[in-house]
Amino acid sequence: MFQKNKDNDSIKKIILNMLLATASLFVNGFGVYLTIQANIGASPWDVLNLGLSNTFGILYGTAAIIVSFSILGIDLLMKEPIGIAMIIDSIVVGKSVDFFNKINLVEKCDSIFIAIPVMILGLFVMGYTQYTYMSASLGCGPRDTLLIGLTRRTKHVSIGIVSIMLLATATVVGWLLGGPVGIGTIICAFGMGPIMQFAFFTVKFNATEIKHQTILESFKILKIKK
C-alpha cells in the first residue's frame, strides 16, 4: 500500500513520484475513455469536454487541457497548493484519451447491458488511480484540487456530495455546448463520488489530510540538490 504522505525531499523521491503520478494518470485516462465508449451519455466533465470539442472542432484532449487550466486559475484564487502532478494531470489524462481513441482499443457499446458495466468499470479505474496519483503528494489535478479545496471549506459536507455538485454544474454547461447527456451521465454524477469514497476507504486514504508539495518547493529541491 502507498504511504499517505511522501517526503519529497530528494531528487530521487520527486522523480519516482512524478513517474507514479504520470503512470496513474495515463491509466486514469483509460478509465475516462471507457466511460465515453460506454456510449450512453458521457460523464459530467466529459459532457463539458466533448461539448467544447464538438463546438470548436478540437480534439478531446485539447478541450480537456483548456478546461483543466481554466480550473487551475480558480485553484490559484482559492490559494490551494499547486504541484507538479497538477500540470501532469492537465496534460496526460486528456491526451491519454486521445491515444486510446486513435488506436480504437474499445469499440463503442451498442447495448445498454454491456454499456453500464463498462461505464462502472471505468469509474472504478478512475477512483483507484485518483488515489495512487494523489498519494504521490505532488499536488492533485485541477478538478480534484478544486474538490478538496471546496470540501475543506464545507467541513460538514462530505467529499461525495461536493463532487456531485461540481459534476452537475459541468453537465449543465456541457449540455448547453452540445455535449452528450444520457443515463450514463446520471450514473457518473451520482456514482463517481461514492465510488471514489469507496476506493479511498478500502485503502484507508483521507485525501484532505495530504500535504502536497508545491511546484515551487519541488523546483527548489531539484535546483539545490542537483
CYANA upper distance limits for C-alpha pairs under 8 A (distance plus 0.5 A):
  1 MET  CA    203 VAL  CA      7.86
  2 PHE  CA    132 THR  CA      7.87
  2 PHE  CA    135 SER  CA      7.21
  3 GLN  CA    135 SER  CA      7.23
  4 LYS  CA    135 SER  CA      6.25
  4 LYS  CA    205 PHE  CA      7.10
  4 LYS  CA    206 ASN  CA      8.44
  4 LYS  CA    210 ILE  CA      7.29
  5 ASN  CA    135 SER  CA      6.99
  5 ASN  CA    136 ALA  CA      7.83
  5 ASN  CA    137 SER  CA      6.68
  5 ASN  CA    210 ILE  CA      6.65
  5 ASN  CA    211 LYS  CA      7.57
  6 LYS  CA    135 SER  CA      7.90
  6 LYS  CA    136 ALA  CA      6.82
  6 LYS  CA    137 SER  CA      6.53
  7 ASP  CA     13 LYS  CA      8.16
  8 ASN  CA     13 LYS  CA      5.88
  8 ASN  CA     14 ILE  CA      5.81
  8 ASN  CA    137 SER  CA      8.28
  8 ASN  CA    138 LEU  CA      8.49
  8 ASN  CA    213 GLN  CA      7.81
  8 ASN  CA    218 SER  CA      8.15
  9 ASP  CA     13 LYS  CA      7.31
  9 ASP  CA     14 ILE  CA      7.86
  9 ASP  CA    221 ILE  CA      7.33
 10 SER  CA     14 ILE  CA      6.78
 10 SER  CA    221 ILE  CA      7.04
 10 SER  CA    222 LEU  CA      7.99
 10 SER  CA    225 LYS  CA      7.64
 11 ILE  CA     15 ILE  CA      6.58
 11 ILE  CA    221 ILE  CA      7.33
 11 ILE  CA    222 LEU  CA      6.19
 11 ILE  CA    225 LYS  CA      7.31
 11 ILE  CA    226 LYS  CA      7.96
 12 LYS  CA     16 LEU  CA      6.60
 13 LYS  CA     17 ASN  CA      6.56
 14 ILE  CA     18 MET  CA      6.53
 14 ILE  CA    138 LEU  CA      8.48
 14 ILE  CA    218 SER  CA      7.85
 15 ILE  CA     19 LEU  CA      6.73
 16 LEU  CA     20 LEU  CA      6.72
 17 ASN  CA     21 ALA  CA      6.53
 17 ASN  CA    136 ALA  CA      5.62
 17 ASN  CA    137 SER  CA      8.41
 17 ASN  CA    138 LEU  CA      7.93
 18 MET  CA     22 THR  CA      6.55
 18 MET  CA     84 ILE  CA      8.09
 18 MET  CA     85 ALA  CA      7.26
 18 MET  CA    136 ALA  CA      7.91
 18 MET  CA    138 LEU  CA      8.06
 19 LEU  CA     23 ALA  CA      6.54
 20 LEU  CA     24 SER  CA      6.50
 20 LEU  CA    132 THR  CA      7.92
 20 LEU  CA    133 TYR  CA      6.83
 20 LEU  CA    136 ALA  CA      7.40
 21 ALA  CA     25 LEU  CA      6.52
 21 ALA  CA     85 ALA  CA      6.75
 21 ALA  CA     88 ILE  CA      8.16
 21 ALA  CA    132 THR  CA      7.64
 21 ALA  CA    133 TYR  CA      4.79
 21 ALA  CA    134 MET  CA      7.95
 21 ALA  CA    136 ALA  CA      6.95
 22 THR  CA     26 PHE  CA      6.64
 22 THR  CA     85 ALA  CA      8.18
 22 THR  CA     88 ILE  CA      7.02
 22 THR  CA     89 ASP  CA      8.05
 22 THR  CA     92 VAL  CA      7.61
 22 THR  CA    133 TYR  CA      8.10
 23 ALA  CA     27 VAL  CA      6.89
 24 SER  CA     28 ASN  CA      6.53
 24 SER  CA    129 THR  CA      5.78
 24 SER  CA    130 GLN  CA      7.98
 24 SER  CA    132 THR  CA      6.75
 24 SER  CA    133 TYR  CA      6.04
 25 LEU  CA     29 GLY  CA      6.63
 25 LEU  CA     88 ILE  CA      8.47
 25 LEU  CA     89 ASP  CA      6.78
 25 LEU  CA     92 VAL  CA      6.88
 25 LEU  CA     93 VAL  CA      6.18
 25 LEU  CA    129 THR  CA      7.27
 25 LEU  CA    130 GLN  CA      8.22
 25 LEU  CA    133 TYR  CA      7.34
 26 PHE  CA     30 PHE  CA      7.22
 26 PHE  CA     92 VAL  CA      6.61
 26 PHE  CA     93 VAL  CA      6.26
 26 PHE  CA     96 SER  CA      6.13
 27 VAL  CA     31 GLY  CA      7.09
 27 VAL  CA     96 SER  CA      8.43
 27 VAL  CA    125 VAL  CA      7.99
 27 VAL  CA    126 MET  CA      8.40
 27 VAL  CA    129 THR  CA      7.49
 28 ASN  CA     32 VAL  CA      6.91
 28 ASN  CA     93 VAL  CA      7.09
 28 ASN  CA    125 VAL  CA      6.81
 28 ASN  CA    126 MET  CA      5.45
 28 ASN  CA    129 THR  CA      6.14
 28 ASN  CA    130 GLN  CA      7.82
 29 GLY  CA     33 TYR  CA      6.56
 29 GLY  CA     92 VAL  CA      8.12
 29 GLY  CA     93 VAL  CA      5.04
 29 GLY  CA     94 GLY  CA      7.13
 29 GLY  CA     95 LYS  CA      8.40
 29 GLY  CA     96 SER  CA      5.66
 29 GLY  CA     97 VAL  CA      5.82
 29 GLY  CA    126 MET  CA      8.26
 30 PHE  CA     34 LEU  CA      6.73
 30 PHE  CA     96 SER  CA      7.34
 30 PHE  CA     97 VAL  CA      6.84
 30 PHE  CA    100 PHE  CA      7.66
 30 PHE  CA    122 GLY  CA      7.92
 30 PHE  CA    125 VAL  CA      8.34
 31 GLY  CA     35 THR  CA      7.05
 31 GLY  CA    121 LEU  CA      7.90
 31 GLY  CA    122 GLY  CA      4.50
 31 GLY  CA    123 LEU  CA      6.78
 31 GLY  CA    124 PHE  CA      8.13
 31 GLY  CA    125 VAL  CA      5.64
 31 GLY  CA    126 MET  CA      5.80
 32 VAL  CA     36 ILE  CA      6.98
 32 VAL  CA     97 VAL  CA      7.46
 32 VAL  CA    122 GLY  CA      6.67
 32 VAL  CA    123 LEU  CA      8.03
 32 VAL  CA    126 MET  CA      7.48
 33 TYR  CA     37 GLN  CA      6.63
 33 TYR  CA     97 VAL  CA      5.92
 33 TYR  CA    100 PHE  CA      7.55
 33 TYR  CA    101 ASN  CA      8.16
 33 TYR  CA    122 GLY  CA      8.00
 34 LEU  CA     38 ALA  CA      6.63
 34 LEU  CA    106 VAL  CA      8.12
 34 LEU  CA    118 VAL  CA      6.74
 34 LEU  CA    119 MET  CA      6.53
 34 LEU  CA    121 LEU  CA      8.11
 34 LEU  CA    122 GLY  CA      5.61
 35 THR  CA     39 ASN  CA      8.03
 35 THR  CA     42 ALA  CA      6.99
 35 THR  CA     43 SER  CA      7.25
 35 THR  CA    118 VAL  CA      7.30
 35 THR  CA    119 MET  CA      4.94
 35 THR  CA    120 ILE  CA      8.10
 35 THR  CA    122 GLY  CA      5.96
 35 THR  CA    123 LEU  CA      7.72
 35 THR  CA    184 GLY  CA      8.39
 36 ILE  CA     40 ILE  CA      8.49
 36 ILE  CA     41 GLY  CA      7.85
 36 ILE  CA     42 ALA  CA      5.84
 36 ILE  CA     43 SER  CA      7.83
 36 ILE  CA     46 ASP  CA      8.19
 36 ILE  CA    119 MET  CA      8.25
 37 GLN  CA    106 VAL  CA      7.49
 37 GLN  CA    107 GLU  CA      7.15
 37 GLN  CA    108 LYS  CA      5.00
 37 GLN  CA    109 CYS  CA      6.74
 37 GLN  CA    115 ALA  CA      8.45
 38 ALA  CA    108 LYS  CA      6.48
 38 ALA  CA    109 CYS  CA      5.64
 38 ALA  CA    114 ILE  CA      8.24
 38 ALA  CA    115 ALA  CA      4.95
 38 ALA  CA    116 ILE  CA      7.37
 38 ALA  CA    118 VAL  CA      6.41
 38 ALA  CA    119 MET  CA      6.08
 38 ALA  CA    184 GLY  CA      8.30
 39 ASN  CA    108 LYS  CA      6.45
 39 ASN  CA    109 CYS  CA      6.28
 39 ASN  CA    110 ASP  CA      7.94
 39 ASN  CA    115 ALA  CA      7.30
 39 ASN  CA    184 GLY  CA      8.32
 40 ILE  CA    112 ILE  CA      7.85
 40 ILE  CA    115 ALA  CA      7.40
 40 ILE  CA    181 VAL  CA      8.18
 40 ILE  CA    182 GLY  CA      5.99
 40 ILE  CA    183 ILE  CA      6.45
 40 ILE  CA    184 GLY  CA      5.47
 40 ILE  CA    185 THR  CA      8.13
 41 GLY  CA     47 VAL  CA      8.31
 41 GLY  CA    180 PRO  CA      5.67
 41 GLY  CA    181 VAL  CA      4.91
 41 GLY  CA    182 GLY  CA      4.45
 41 GLY  CA    183 ILE  CA      6.51
 41 GLY  CA    184 GLY  CA      5.16
 41 GLY  CA    185 THR  CA      5.68
 42 ALA  CA     46 ASP  CA      6.08
 42 ALA  CA     47 VAL  CA      5.87
 42 ALA  CA    179 GLY  CA      8.34
 42 ALA  CA    180 PRO  CA      6.30
 42 ALA  CA    181 VAL  CA      6.53
 42 ALA  CA    182 GLY  CA      7.64
 42 ALA  CA    184 GLY  CA      6.57
 42 ALA  CA    185 THR  CA      5.82
 43 SER  CA     47 VAL  CA      6.52
 43 SER  CA    171 THR  CA      8.38
 43 SER  CA    184 GLY  CA      7.13
 43 SER  CA    185 THR  CA      5.24
 43 SER  CA    186 ILE  CA      8.37
 43 SER  CA    188 CYS  CA      5.81
 43 SER  CA    189 ALA  CA      7.42
 44 PRO  CA     48 LEU  CA      7.10
 44 PRO  CA    167 LEU  CA      5.72
 44 PRO  CA    168 ALA  CA      7.19
 44 PRO  CA    170 ALA  CA      6.04
 44 PRO  CA    171 THR  CA      5.01
 44 PRO  CA    174 GLY  CA      8.07
 44 PRO  CA    185 THR  CA      6.48
 44 PRO  CA    188 CYS  CA      7.51
 44 PRO  CA    189 ALA  CA      6.92
 45 TRP  CA     49 ASN  CA      6.69
 45 TRP  CA    167 LEU  CA      7.05
 45 TRP  CA    170 ALA  CA      6.11
 45 TRP  CA    171 THR  CA      7.19
 45 TRP  CA    174 GLY  CA      8.22
 46 ASP  CA     50 LEU  CA      6.10
 46 ASP  CA     51 GLY  CA      8.35
 46 ASP  CA    174 GLY  CA      8.34
 46 ASP  CA    179 GLY  CA      8.25
 47 VAL  CA     51 GLY  CA      6.29
 47 VAL  CA    170 ALA  CA      7.84
 47 VAL  CA    171 THR  CA      6.34
 47 VAL  CA    174 GLY  CA      5.34
 47 VAL  CA    175 TRP  CA      6.94
 47 VAL  CA    179 GLY  CA      5.00
 47 VAL  CA    180 PRO  CA      6.16
 47 VAL  CA    181 VAL  CA      7.14
 48 LEU  CA     52 LEU  CA      6.72
 48 LEU  CA    170 ALA  CA      6.44
 48 LEU  CA    171 THR  CA      6.85
 48 LEU  CA    173 VAL  CA      6.89
 48 LEU  CA    174 GLY  CA      4.07
 48 LEU  CA    175 TRP  CA      7.54
 48 LEU  CA    177 LEU  CA      7.83
 48 LEU  CA    179 GLY  CA      6.59
 49 ASN  CA     53 SER  CA      6.59
 49 ASN  CA     60 TYR  CA      6.79
 49 ASN  CA     63 ALA  CA      5.84
 49 ASN  CA     64 ALA  CA      5.95
 49 ASN  CA     67 VAL  CA      7.77
 49 ASN  CA    174 GLY  CA      7.59
 49 ASN  CA    179 GLY  CA      8.11
 50 LEU  CA     54 ASN  CA      6.46
 50 LEU  CA     60 TYR  CA      6.59
 50 LEU  CA     63 ALA  CA      7.88
 50 LEU  CA    174 GLY  CA      8.02
 50 LEU  CA    178 GLY  CA      8.48
 50 LEU  CA    179 GLY  CA      5.87
 50 LEU  CA    180 PRO  CA      7.95
 51 GLY  CA     55 THR  CA      6.48
 51 GLY  CA    174 GLY  CA      5.74
 51 GLY  CA    175 TRP  CA      7.39
 51 GLY  CA    176 LEU  CA      8.40
 51 GLY  CA    177 LEU  CA      5.32
 51 GLY  CA    178 GLY  CA      5.46
 51 GLY  CA    179 GLY  CA      4.34
 51 GLY  CA    180 PRO  CA      7.92
 52 LEU  CA     56 PHE  CA      6.44
 52 LEU  CA     57 GLY  CA      8.33
 52 LEU  CA     58 ILE  CA      8.12
 52 LEU  CA     63 ALA  CA      6.45
 52 LEU  CA    174 GLY  CA      7.92
 52 LEU  CA    177 LEU  CA      6.99
 52 LEU  CA    179 GLY  CA      8.12
 53 SER  CA     57 GLY  CA      5.87
 53 SER  CA     58 ILE  CA      5.26
 53 SER  CA     59 LEU  CA      6.27
 53 SER  CA     60 TYR  CA      6.03
 53 SER  CA     62 THR  CA      8.30
 53 SER  CA     63 ALA  CA      6.17
 54 ASN  CA     58 ILE  CA      7.46
 54 ASN  CA    178 GLY  CA      7.84
 54 ASN  CA    179 GLY  CA      8.08
 55 THR  CA    177 LEU  CA      7.11
 55 THR  CA    178 GLY  CA      7.78
 58 ILE  CA     62 THR  CA      6.88
 58 ILE  CA     63 ALA  CA      7.17
 59 LEU  CA     63 ALA  CA      6.90
 59 LEU  CA     98 ASP  CA      7.81
 60 TYR  CA     64 ALA  CA      6.63
 60 TYR  CA     94 GLY  CA      7.05
 60 TYR  CA     95 LYS  CA      8.38
 60 TYR  CA     97 VAL  CA      8.02
 60 TYR  CA     98 ASP  CA      7.03
 61 GLY  CA     65 ILE  CA      6.66
 61 GLY  CA     91 ILE  CA      8.20
 61 GLY  CA     93 VAL  CA      8.08
 61 GLY  CA     94 GLY  CA      4.32
 61 GLY  CA     95 LYS  CA      5.26
 61 GLY  CA     96 SER  CA      8.21
 61 GLY  CA     97 VAL  CA      7.25
 61 GLY  CA     98 ASP  CA      6.35
 62 THR  CA     66 ILE  CA      6.84
 62 THR  CA     94 GLY  CA      7.55
 62 THR  CA     95 LYS  CA      8.17
 63 ALA  CA     67 VAL  CA      6.81
 63 ALA  CA     94 GLY  CA      8.48
 64 ALA  CA     68 SER  CA      6.50
 64 ALA  CA     90 SER  CA      7.95
 64 ALA  CA     94 GLY  CA      5.97
 65 ILE  CA     69 PHE  CA      6.65
 65 ILE  CA     90 SER  CA      5.98
 65 ILE  CA     91 ILE  CA      6.39
 65 ILE  CA     94 GLY  CA      7.19
 66 ILE  CA     70 SER  CA      6.69
 67 VAL  CA     71 ILE  CA      6.77
 68 SER  CA     72 LEU  CA      6.63
 68 SER  CA     90 SER  CA      5.85
 68 SER  CA    142 PRO  CA      6.30
 68 SER  CA    143 ARG  CA      7.60
 69 PHE  CA     73 GLY  CA      6.98
 69 PHE  CA     90 SER  CA      7.30
 69 PHE  CA    142 PRO  CA      7.84
 70 SER  CA     74 ILE  CA      7.49
 71 ILE  CA     75 ASP  CA      6.81
 71 ILE  CA    142 PRO  CA      6.28
 71 ILE  CA    143 ARG  CA      7.17
 71 ILE  CA    146 LEU  CA      8.01
 72 LEU  CA     76 LEU  CA      6.75
 72 LEU  CA    142 PRO  CA      5.70
 73 GLY  CA     77 LEU  CA      6.92
 74 ILE  CA     78 MET  CA      6.78
 74 ILE  CA    146 LEU  CA      8.14
 75 ASP  CA     79 LYS  CA      6.75
 75 ASP  CA     80 GLU  CA      6.00
 75 ASP  CA     81 PRO  CA      8.47
 75 ASP  CA     82 ILE  CA      8.37
 75 ASP  CA    142 PRO  CA      7.45
 75 ASP  CA    145 THR  CA      7.27
 75 ASP  CA    146 LEU  CA      6.40
 75 ASP  CA    149 GLY  CA      8.37
 76 LEU  CA     80 GLU  CA      6.50
 76 LEU  CA     81 PRO  CA      8.30
 76 LEU  CA     82 ILE  CA      7.96
 78 MET  CA    149 GLY  CA      7.89
 80 GLU  CA    145 THR  CA      7.51
 80 GLU  CA    146 LEU  CA      8.49
 80 GLU  CA    149 GLY  CA      7.06
 81 PRO  CA    139 GLY  CA      7.21
 81 PRO  CA    145 THR  CA      8.48
 81 PRO  CA    212 HIS  CA      7.14
 81 PRO  CA    213 GLN  CA      7.83
 81 PRO  CA    214 THR  CA      6.08
 82 ILE  CA     86 MET  CA      7.05
 82 ILE  CA    139 GLY  CA      6.42
 82 ILE  CA    213 GLN  CA      8.38
 82 ILE  CA    214 THR  CA      5.68
 82 ILE  CA    215 ILE  CA      6.53
 83 GLY  CA     87 ILE  CA      7.70
 83 GLY  CA    138 LEU  CA      5.56
 83 GLY  CA    139 GLY  CA      4.66
 83 GLY  CA    140 CYS  CA      7.65
 83 GLY  CA    212 HIS  CA      7.48
 83 GLY  CA    213 GLN  CA      6.53
 83 GLY  CA    214 THR  CA      4.81
 83 GLY  CA    215 ILE  CA      4.79
 83 GLY  CA    216 LEU  CA      8.36
 83 GLY  CA    218 SER  CA      8.41
 84 ILE  CA     88 ILE  CA      6.96
 84 ILE  CA    138 LEU  CA      6.18
 84 ILE  CA    139 GLY  CA      6.79
 84 ILE  CA    214 THR  CA      7.67
 84 ILE  CA    215 ILE  CA      5.73
 84 ILE  CA    218 SER  CA      8.19
 85 ALA  CA     89 ASP  CA      6.43
 85 ALA  CA    133 TYR  CA      8.20
 85 ALA  CA    138 LEU  CA      5.77
 85 ALA  CA    139 GLY  CA      5.62
 85 ALA  CA    140 CYS  CA      6.22
 85 ALA  CA    141 GLY  CA      7.16
 86 MET  CA     90 SER  CA      6.68
 86 MET  CA    138 LEU  CA      8.21
 86 MET  CA    139 GLY  CA      6.06
 86 MET  CA    140 CYS  CA      5.61
 86 MET  CA    141 GLY  CA      4.79
 86 MET  CA    142 PRO  CA      6.48
 87 ILE  CA     91 ILE  CA      7.11
 87 ILE  CA    141 GLY  CA      7.88
 88 ILE  CA     92 VAL  CA      6.25
 88 ILE  CA    141 GLY  CA      8.41
 89 ASP  CA     93 VAL  CA      6.36
 89 ASP  CA    140 CYS  CA      7.99
 89 ASP  CA    141 GLY  CA      5.71
 89 ASP  CA    142 PRO  CA      8.16
 90 SER  CA     94 GLY  CA      7.88
 90 SER  CA    141 GLY  CA      7.13
 90 SER  CA    142 PRO  CA      7.58
 91 ILE  CA     95 LYS  CA      6.85
 92 VAL  CA     96 SER  CA      6.29
 93 VAL  CA     97 VAL  CA      6.91
 94 GLY  CA     98 ASP  CA      6.93
 95 LYS  CA     99 PHE  CA      6.62
 96 SER  CA    100 PHE  CA      6.87
 97 VAL  CA    101 ASN  CA      6.58
 98 ASP  CA    102 LYS  CA      6.57
 99 PHE  CA    103 ILE  CA      6.94
100 PHE  CA    104 ASN  CA      6.30
100 PHE  CA    105 LEU  CA      6.29
101 ASN  CA    105 LEU  CA      7.51
109 CYS  CA    114 ILE  CA      7.02
109 CYS  CA    115 ALA  CA      5.95
110 ASP  CA    114 ILE  CA      8.18
110 ASP  CA    115 ALA  CA      7.86
111 SER  CA    115 ALA  CA      6.50
112 ILE  CA    116 ILE  CA      6.44
113 PHE  CA    117 PRO  CA      7.74
114 ILE  CA    118 VAL  CA      6.82
115 ALA  CA    119 MET  CA      6.59
116 ILE  CA    120 ILE  CA      6.67
116 ILE  CA    184 GLY  CA      7.86
117 PRO  CA    121 LEU  CA      6.51
118 VAL  CA    122 GLY  CA      6.73
119 MET  CA    123 LEU  CA      6.85
119 MET  CA    184 GLY  CA      7.78
120 ILE  CA    124 PHE  CA      6.84
121 LEU  CA    125 VAL  CA      6.74
122 GLY  CA    126 MET  CA      6.72
123 LEU  CA    127 GLY  CA      6.57
123 LEU  CA    188 CYS  CA      8.00
123 LEU  CA    191 GLY  CA      8.49
123 LEU  CA    192 MET  CA      6.74
123 LEU  CA    195 ILE  CA      7.65
124 PHE  CA    128 TYR  CA      6.73
124 PHE  CA    195 ILE  CA      7.05
124 PHE  CA    196 MET  CA      8.04
124 PHE  CA    199 ALA  CA      8.12
125 VAL  CA    129 THR  CA      6.62
126 MET  CA    130 GLN  CA      6.50
126 MET  CA    196 MET  CA      8.43
127 GLY  CA    131 TYR  CA      7.24
127 GLY  CA    192 MET  CA      8.10
127 GLY  CA    195 ILE  CA      6.88
127 GLY  CA    196 MET  CA      5.05
127 GLY  CA    199 ALA  CA      6.37
127 GLY  CA    200 PHE  CA      8.34
128 TYR  CA    132 THR  CA      7.02
128 TYR  CA    196 MET  CA      7.76
128 TYR  CA    199 ALA  CA      6.16
128 TYR  CA    200 PHE  CA      7.97
129 THR  CA    133 TYR  CA      6.68
130 GLN  CA    134 MET  CA      6.44
130 GLN  CA    196 MET  CA      8.49
131 TYR  CA    135 SER  CA      6.43
131 TYR  CA    199 ALA  CA      8.10
131 TYR  CA    200 PHE  CA      7.05
131 TYR  CA    205 PHE  CA      8.03
132 THR  CA    136 ALA  CA      7.45
133 TYR  CA    137 SER  CA      8.32
133 TYR  CA    140 CYS  CA      7.66
134 MET  CA    138 LEU  CA      7.82
134 MET  CA    139 GLY  CA      7.18
134 MET  CA    140 CYS  CA      5.84
134 MET  CA    207 ALA  CA      8.04
135 SER  CA    210 ILE  CA      8.23
137 SER  CA    210 ILE  CA      7.20
137 SER  CA    211 LYS  CA      7.01
137 SER  CA    212 HIS  CA      4.91
137 SER  CA    213 GLN  CA      6.56
138 LEU  CA    212 HIS  CA      5.69
138 LEU  CA    213 GLN  CA      5.53
138 LEU  CA    214 THR  CA      7.21
138 LEU  CA    215 ILE  CA      8.14
139 GLY  CA    145 THR  CA      8.18
139 GLY  CA    212 HIS  CA      5.50
139 GLY  CA    213 GLN  CA      6.87
139 GLY  CA    214 THR  CA      7.29
140 CYS  CA    144 ASP  CA      6.50
140 CYS  CA    145 THR  CA      6.25
140 CYS  CA    212 HIS  CA      8.46
141 GLY  CA    145 THR  CA      6.33
142 PRO  CA    146 LEU  CA      6.62
143 ARG  CA    147 LEU  CA      6.60
144 ASP  CA    148 ILE  CA      6.53
145 THR  CA    149 GLY  CA      6.40
146 LEU  CA    150 LEU  CA      6.58
147 LEU  CA    151 THR  CA      6.61
147 LEU  CA    159 ILE  CA      7.78
147 LEU  CA    162 VAL  CA      7.25
147 LEU  CA    163 SER  CA      6.86
147 LEU  CA    166 LEU  CA      8.27
148 ILE  CA    152 ARG  CA      6.65
148 ILE  CA    159 ILE  CA      7.83
148 ILE  CA    207 ALA  CA      7.87
148 ILE  CA    208 THR  CA      6.82
149 GLY  CA    153 ARG  CA      6.96
150 LEU  CA    154 THR  CA      6.68
150 LEU  CA    162 VAL  CA      7.71
151 THR  CA    155 LYS  CA      6.73
151 THR  CA    157 VAL  CA      7.32
151 THR  CA    158 SER  CA      7.37
151 THR  CA    159 ILE  CA      6.22
151 THR  CA    162 VAL  CA      6.97
152 ARG  CA    208 THR  CA      7.62
157 VAL  CA    161 ILE  CA      6.99
157 VAL  CA    162 VAL  CA      7.37
158 SER  CA    162 VAL  CA      6.97
159 ILE  CA    163 SER  CA      6.53
159 ILE  CA    193 GLY  CA      7.66
159 ILE  CA    197 GLN  CA      8.16
160 GLY  CA    164 ILE  CA      6.82
160 GLY  CA    192 MET  CA      8.46
160 GLY  CA    193 GLY  CA      4.72
160 GLY  CA    194 PRO  CA      6.16
160 GLY  CA    196 MET  CA      8.24
160 GLY  CA    197 GLN  CA      7.19
161 ILE  CA    165 MET  CA      6.91
161 ILE  CA    193 GLY  CA      7.59
162 VAL  CA    166 LEU  CA      6.87
163 SER  CA    167 LEU  CA      6.63
163 SER  CA    192 MET  CA      8.37
163 SER  CA    193 GLY  CA      6.11
164 ILE  CA    168 ALA  CA      6.57
164 ILE  CA    189 ALA  CA      6.15
164 ILE  CA    190 PHE  CA      6.68
164 ILE  CA    192 MET  CA      8.40
164 ILE  CA    193 GLY  CA      6.94
165 MET  CA    169 THR  CA      6.94
166 LEU  CA    170 ALA  CA      6.90
167 LEU  CA    171 THR  CA      6.64
167 LEU  CA    189 ALA  CA      6.27
168 ALA  CA    172 VAL  CA      6.93
168 ALA  CA    189 ALA  CA      7.05
169 THR  CA    173 VAL  CA      6.97
170 ALA  CA    174 GLY  CA      6.46
171 THR  CA    175 TRP  CA      6.38
171 THR  CA    181 VAL  CA      8.23
171 THR  CA    185 THR  CA      8.37
172 VAL  CA    176 LEU  CA      6.79
173 VAL  CA    177 LEU  CA      7.03
174 GLY  CA    178 GLY  CA      6.91
174 GLY  CA    179 GLY  CA      5.61
175 TRP  CA    179 GLY  CA      5.27
175 TRP  CA    180 PRO  CA      7.26
175 TRP  CA    181 VAL  CA      7.12
181 VAL  CA    185 THR  CA      6.24
182 GLY  CA    186 ILE  CA      7.44
183 ILE  CA    187 ILE  CA      6.83
184 GLY  CA    188 CYS  CA      6.65
185 THR  CA    189 ALA  CA      6.49
186 ILE  CA    190 PHE  CA      6.63
186 ILE  CA    191 GLY  CA      8.43
187 ILE  CA    191 GLY  CA      5.89
187 ILE  CA    192 MET  CA      8.21
188 CYS  CA    192 MET  CA      5.61
189 ALA  CA    193 GLY  CA      8.07
190 PHE  CA    194 PRO  CA      7.90
191 GLY  CA    195 ILE  CA      6.42
192 MET  CA    196 MET  CA      6.49
193 GLY  CA    197 GLN  CA      6.66
194 PRO  CA    198 PHE  CA      6.51
195 ILE  CA    199 ALA  CA      6.61
196 MET  CA    200 PHE  CA      6.65
197 GLN  CA    201 PHE  CA      6.49
198 PHE  CA    202 THR  CA      6.67
199 ALA  CA    203 VAL  CA      7.15
200 PHE  CA    204 LYS  CA      6.41
200 PHE  CA    205 PHE  CA      5.37
200 PHE  CA    206 ASN  CA      7.25
200 PHE  CA    207 ALA  CA      8.43
201 PHE  CA    205 PHE  CA      6.61
201 PHE  CA    206 ASN  CA      8.39
206 ASN  CA    210 ILE  CA      7.74
213 GLN  CA    217 GLU  CA      6.73
213 GLN  CA    218 SER  CA      7.12
214 THR  CA    218 SER  CA      6.79
215 ILE  CA    219 PHE  CA      6.63
216 LEU  CA    220 LYS  CA      6.61
217 GLU  CA    221 ILE  CA      6.97
218 SER  CA    222 LEU  CA      6.72
219 PHE  CA    223 LYS  CA      6.42
220 LYS  CA    224 ILE  CA      6.57
221 ILE  CA    225 LYS  CA      6.24
222 LEU  CA    226 LYS  CA      6.54
